[in-house]
Amino acid sequence: MGFYIVFILGGCLLLYRMIWEAFLNKVSRHELFFSDFPDSFGQVSIFFISDIHRRVISDKIIVDVLGKADIVIIGGDLTEKGVPMKRVRENIEKLKKLGPVYFVWGNNDYEVDYRKLDVILLESGVKILYNTSVTFESGSGDKISLLGVDDLNQNLDRIDFALMDAEKDSFKILASHYPDIVKKVAYEHGIHLVLSGHTHGGQIHIFGYSPYERGKLKVLKNTTLLISNGYGTTTLPLRLGAPAECHLITLKKG
């Protein structure tokens, strides 16, 4: 009898832990140095959030990041099937308090009426990066290009188009829902940083094992890759070993 009580108690504690990890409001902070980061920008801070899915963005995150980010990037899966568009609008309005918002499509964004989502994004003033880029220029003429590619899962990604749209000699950042985009990034492209999500960091690790690795920052030969655990979940609101997160990334010369 005592064994069963311990077993049930242990199960309840594990379930509590999984729910707690799924609904964390953690802002992971990263300070990244690049030898060729343009001097005249000083530093640039990016708030990156991916895989929101069904969650409502907590006001705690907005208060924590307010005044600290220059731009906001949504790395796909802003929503999924069954999420009210009202909630999507509310999440966008919260993110707009932090700075100008940029968006790349994820696979779950195409589950909904994506034309309606497209309209909401445009009406909200969100810049959608459909295999395109935007360029930021300092007073000294230095340039940073933010590139974004469409859904890799549907073969809609065209990194070549995004590169053609970017300033050739700029410091380049690429946003893609999928970390696998790095397989298409060549060293010659000059893409310094890739921001991605999609995998949820494996979401649930049993005895340390999951089909996907935990979110992390990886320095590769061709670029630097950030894989986010993501903010929300799909199917079950449970996590284990890959807690929910979003990111405040500061880029500097060094």
C-alpha positions as CSV (number, residue, x, y, z in Angstrom):
1,M,0.0,0.0,0.0
2,G,2.8,2.4,0.9
3,F,4.5,1.7,-2.5
4,Y,1.3,2.8,-4.4
5,I,1.1,6.0,-2.3
6,V,4.7,6.8,-3.1
7,F,4.1,6.0,-6.8
8,I,1.0,8.2,-7.1
9,L,2.7,11.0,-5.2
10,G,5.8,10.8,-7.4
11,G,3.5,10.8,-10.5
12,C,1.7,13.9,-9.2
13,L,5.0,15.7,-8.5
14,L,6.3,14.8,-12.0
15,L,3.1,16.1,-13.6
16,Y,3.3,19.3,-11.6
17,R,6.9,19.8,-12.8
18,M,5.9,19.2,-16.4
19,I,3.1,21.8,-16.2
20,W,5.4,24.2,-14.4
21,E,8.0,24.0,-17.2
22,A,5.4,24.4,-19.9
23,F,4.1,27.7,-18.4
24,L,7.4,29.3,-17.4
25,N,7.9,32.9,-18.4
26,K,11.7,32.7,-18.7
27,V,13.7,35.3,-20.7
28,S,17.0,33.7,-21.6
29,R,19.6,36.4,-22.1
30,H,22.5,36.1,-24.5
31,E,25.4,38.5,-25.1
32,L,27.0,37.7,-28.5
33,F,30.2,39.3,-29.7
34,F,31.3,39.4,-33.4
35,S,34.6,40.8,-34.6
36,D,32.9,42.5,-37.6
37,F,29.8,43.8,-35.9
38,P,29.5,47.5,-37.1
39,D,31.1,49.9,-34.6
40,S,28.6,52.7,-35.2
41,F,25.7,50.7,-33.9
42,G,27.3,50.2,-30.5
43,Q,25.0,47.3,-29.6
44,V,21.7,46.0,-30.9
45,S,19.2,44.0,-28.7
46,I,16.7,41.6,-30.2
47,F,13.7,40.1,-28.4
48,F,13.1,36.7,-30.0
49,I,10.1,34.5,-29.3
50,S,8.9,31.5,-31.2
51,D,6.3,28.8,-31.0
52,I,3.7,30.7,-29.0
53,H,0.9,28.4,-30.2
54,R,-2.0,28.6,-27.7
55,R,-0.3,30.6,-24.9
56,V,-1.1,34.2,-23.9
57,I,2.1,36.1,-23.5
58,S,2.5,37.0,-19.9
59,D,2.7,40.7,-18.8
60,K,5.7,39.7,-16.7
61,I,7.7,39.2,-19.9
62,I,6.6,42.5,-21.3
63,V,7.6,44.3,-18.1
64,D,10.9,42.5,-17.9
65,V,11.9,43.3,-21.5
66,L,10.3,46.8,-21.9
67,G,12.9,49.4,-22.9
68,K,15.6,46.8,-23.5
69,A,14.9,45.6,-27.1
70,D,15.5,47.4,-30.3
71,I,13.4,45.0,-32.4
72,V,11.1,42.0,-31.9
73,I,11.2,38.9,-34.0
74,I,8.5,36.2,-34.0
75,G,10.1,33.0,-35.2
76,G,7.0,31.2,-36.5
77,D,4.1,29.3,-34.9
78,L,2.5,32.4,-33.6
79,T,-0.7,30.4,-33.6
80,E,-2.2,27.0,-34.5
81,K,-5.6,25.5,-35.4
82,G,-8.3,26.3,-32.8
83,V,-6.6,29.5,-31.4
84,P,-9.0,32.5,-31.5
85,M,-7.8,35.3,-33.7
86,K,-8.6,37.7,-30.8
87,R,-5.8,36.0,-28.8
88,V,-3.4,36.4,-31.7
89,R,-4.2,40.1,-31.9
90,E,-3.7,40.5,-28.2
91,N,-0.3,38.8,-28.3
92,I,0.8,41.0,-31.2
93,E,-0.3,44.1,-29.4
94,K,1.7,43.1,-26.3
95,L,4.9,42.5,-28.4
96,K,4.5,45.8,-30.2
97,K,5.1,47.5,-26.8
98,L,8.6,46.2,-26.9
99,G,9.6,47.5,-30.4
100,P,9.0,47.1,-34.1
101,V,7.8,43.5,-34.8
102,Y,9.0,41.2,-37.6
103,F,7.6,37.8,-38.4
104,V,8.4,34.6,-40.2
105,W,5.9,31.8,-40.9
106,G,6.0,28.4,-39.2
107,N,4.2,25.2,-40.1
108,N,1.4,25.6,-37.6
109,D,0.6,29.2,-38.8
110,Y,-0.6,27.5,-42.0
111,E,-3.1,25.4,-40.1
112,V,-5.3,28.4,-39.6
113,D,-6.9,30.7,-42.2
114,Y,-3.4,32.1,-43.1
115,R,-4.9,34.8,-45.3
116,K,-6.8,36.1,-42.3
117,L,-3.6,35.9,-40.2
118,D,-1.8,37.7,-42.9
119,V,-4.3,40.5,-42.8
120,I,-4.1,40.7,-38.9
121,L,-0.3,41.0,-39.1
122,L,-0.4,43.7,-41.8
123,E,-3.1,45.7,-39.9
124,S,-1.0,45.4,-36.7
125,G,2.0,46.9,-38.5
126,V,4.0,43.7,-38.3
127,K,6.6,43.3,-41.1
128,I,6.3,39.8,-42.6
129,L,9.6,38.5,-44.0
130,Y,8.5,36.3,-47.0
131,N,12.0,35.3,-48.2
132,T,12.9,39.0,-48.0
133,S,15.0,41.3,-45.8
134,V,15.0,44.7,-44.1
135,T,18.0,46.8,-43.7
136,F,18.9,49.1,-40.8
137,E,21.5,51.8,-41.4
138,S,23.5,53.8,-38.9
139,G,24.3,57.5,-39.2
140,S,27.8,56.4,-40.4
141,G,26.4,54.3,-43.2
142,D,27.0,50.9,-41.5
143,K,24.2,48.4,-42.3
144,I,22.5,45.4,-40.6
145,S,20.2,43.2,-42.6
146,L,17.5,41.1,-41.1
147,L,16.5,38.2,-43.4
148,G,13.5,36.0,-43.1
149,V,12.5,32.8,-45.0
150,D,9.1,31.2,-45.4
151,D,8.1,27.7,-44.3
152,L,10.8,25.1,-45.0
153,N,8.5,22.2,-44.3
154,Q,6.4,23.2,-47.5
155,N,9.5,24.0,-49.5
156,L,8.5,27.7,-49.5
157,D,11.9,28.9,-48.2
158,R,14.0,30.8,-50.6
159,I,17.2,31.9,-48.9
160,D,18.5,33.0,-52.2
161,F,15.7,35.6,-52.6
162,A,16.3,36.9,-49.1
163,L,20.0,37.3,-49.8
164,M,19.3,39.1,-53.0
165,D,17.1,41.5,-51.1
166,A,19.8,42.1,-48.4
167,E,22.6,44.6,-48.6
168,K,25.7,42.8,-49.8
169,D,28.2,44.2,-47.3
170,S,25.8,44.3,-44.3
171,F,25.9,42.4,-41.0
172,K,23.3,39.7,-41.6
173,I,20.9,38.0,-39.3
174,L,18.5,35.3,-40.5
175,A,15.2,34.3,-38.9
176,S,13.7,30.9,-39.8
177,H,11.3,28.7,-38.0
178,Y,13.4,25.7,-38.7
179,P,17.0,25.2,-37.4
180,D,17.6,22.9,-40.4
181,I,17.9,26.1,-42.5
182,V,21.6,26.2,-41.5
183,K,22.1,23.3,-44.0
184,K,21.4,25.9,-46.7
185,V,23.6,28.6,-45.3
186,A,27.0,28.8,-46.8
187,Y,29.9,30.6,-45.2
188,E,30.1,32.9,-48.2
189,H,26.6,34.2,-47.5
190,G,28.0,36.1,-44.6
191,I,25.1,35.3,-42.3
192,H,26.4,35.8,-38.8
193,L,23.4,34.7,-36.8
194,V,20.4,32.4,-37.4
195,L,17.4,32.5,-35.0
196,S,15.1,29.4,-35.0
197,G,12.6,27.4,-33.0
198,H,10.2,24.6,-34.2
199,T,11.6,21.7,-32.2
200,H,10.4,22.9,-28.8
201,G,13.8,21.7,-27.6
202,G,12.4,18.2,-27.6
203,Q,9.6,19.3,-25.3
204,I,9.7,16.1,-23.2
205,H,12.9,14.3,-22.3
206,I,12.5,10.8,-20.8
207,F,15.7,9.8,-19.0
208,G,17.4,12.6,-20.9
209,Y,16.2,11.3,-24.3
210,S,14.1,13.1,-26.9
211,P,13.9,13.1,-30.7
212,Y,15.3,16.7,-30.6
213,E,18.1,18.4,-28.7
214,R,17.4,21.0,-26.1
215,G,17.4,24.6,-27.2
216,K,20.9,26.0,-27.3
217,L,23.3,28.4,-28.9
218,K,25.7,26.7,-31.4
219,V,28.8,28.1,-33.0
220,L,29.1,26.4,-36.4
221,K,31.6,26.8,-39.2
222,N,29.1,28.7,-41.4
223,T,27.2,30.7,-38.8
224,T,26.0,30.9,-35.2
225,L,22.7,29.2,-34.5
226,L,20.2,29.8,-31.8
227,I,17.6,27.1,-31.3
228,S,14.9,28.1,-28.9
229,N,12.9,25.7,-26.7
230,G,9.9,28.0,-27.7
231,Y,7.3,29.7,-25.5
232,G,4.3,27.4,-26.0
233,T,3.5,23.8,-26.6
234,T,1.4,21.8,-29.1
235,T,-0.8,18.8,-28.3
236,L,-0.2,18.6,-24.6
237,P,0.8,21.6,-22.4
238,L,3.6,19.6,-20.8
239,R,7.4,19.9,-20.9
240,L,10.2,18.1,-19.2
241,G,13.9,19.0,-19.5
242,A,13.1,21.7,-22.1
243,P,11.4,24.6,-20.2
244,A,9.5,27.3,-22.0
245,E,11.6,30.3,-22.9
246,C,12.0,33.4,-25.0
247,H,15.2,35.4,-25.6
248,L,16.8,38.8,-25.3
249,I,19.9,38.8,-27.5
250,T,22.4,41.6,-27.4
251,L,24.9,41.9,-30.3
252,K,28.2,43.7,-29.8
253,K,31.6,44.1,-31.4
254,G,34.3,42.0,-29.9
